[in-house]
Amino acid sequence: MSEQNTAAENNEVSQKKLEAKRKKEYEANRKALDELCELYPEVFNPTQPKPLQIGIHEAIAADGKLSKTRIRRALNLYVRMRKYIACLTTEGAERVTLGGVSTGTVTAEEAQHAQQKLAEIDKRRAAKRPATKPGKPKRKPHRAAKAPAKSQRKSAPQADTQKDSRSAEERMQAKLAALVNKKSND
């Protein structure tokens, strides 16, 4: 039994190391992408990406502002973003160079490939989302969301007040009595 515990502990430690390594790499990639976006804002915009020129990494390296490792890290993160892949799904979309000049278009094959990649990404994301259990109902909205607007309450018929002819004070006393009885029964 102790061998199994040791193996499980070793597996857990290696998982934590792997997660830490991935996080460190992601942070380095993110930092490199931020530099790239700062150097070339007309081309690299994570919120509104444009299709990039094929081989743009060579143009960035020739510019000499970033090392090849930084370029690889930044582009690795940028071209795998869902928004970037989505911008490639349109056949005929203009590709841009480092200077922001158009230099070709997205082909039909590239657009189809991008659509397949998007479908894979969405499928993986859906699999990661926690599904509600069949017997478990979805979360109910907050009471305030259910309450009718003030304008609706004013125009509603007075049927509620007619059903319960007791005064507000009597209703309050009944509620208090129910609470007192409930606590004493527990």
PEKA-V997136 format. One record per helix or strand of 2 or more residues. SS is the DSSP state (2 for helix, 1 for strand). FROM is the first residue (numbers start at 1). TO is the last residue. If there is no record, write none. Layout:
# PEKA-V997136
ss=(SS | SS)
from=(FROM | FROM)
to=(TO | TO)
This chain:
# PEKA-V997136
ss=(2 | 2 | 2 | 2 | 1 | 1 | 2 | 2 | 2 | 2 | 2)
from=(2 | 56 | 68 | 82 | 94 | 102 | 108 | 143 | 150 | 159 | 168)
to=(39 | 63 | 78 | 87 | 96 | 105 | 128 | 146 | 155 | 163 | 185)
